[in-house]
Amino acid sequence: MDTFSWPVRVNSSEQLKVATIEAQFGEGYKQVSSKGIHDVSESWSLSCNGDRESLLAVRHFLINHVTRAFWWVNPWGEKKRYRVKSDAIRTRFLHGSLVEMGFTFEEAFSP
């Protein structure tokens, strides 16, 4: 399995999704339980920048890993499997050959 090893910008952000089943009863009582084996999943909004030539390899990796999982060490230091969110690859050409690329990783529980 491939590994994403390019440096990302410091302004990355995490979003956690906790899958639950809830039942609301009278008098304000609510019963909450986890839903499934992997009830917590994470996604990361990330970006990196550099010259156009160096980011071509990043772009190629991102496109090829929308449907295939890869390893990545998140900012918490945890090595997990992720996939690239299919509609979240964004490229901005800033000036000259300077490019900024944004993308989102979603935790993957199968290869």
C-alpha positions, 0 to 999 in steps of 0.5 A: 500500500502506498504512503502519502509522504509530502509535507502539508501546510500547518493550517490543516483541520480535522473533522470527526464523525461519530455514527450514533443511533438515538432514541428520544423519549418523553421527559427529556430522556435520550438513549444514544449508542454507537452504530457499527464497528467503526463508529468514529471516522475522521477527515482532514482538509489539507493543502500544500504548495510549491512549484508546478513541477513538484506538485505534479507528483502530488496531483497524480497521487491524489487522483490515483487514490480516490478509489485506493487507500493509502497510509498517512501519518496525521498531525496527531502522529497516528498512521492510518489508512485514508482515501482522497475525497472524490470532489475535494481536489482544488488547485490554485495557480498563485503567480509564476510557477507557484501552485497551492493544492487543497484536498481532503483525506477521508479515513478508509477502513478497507483497502 
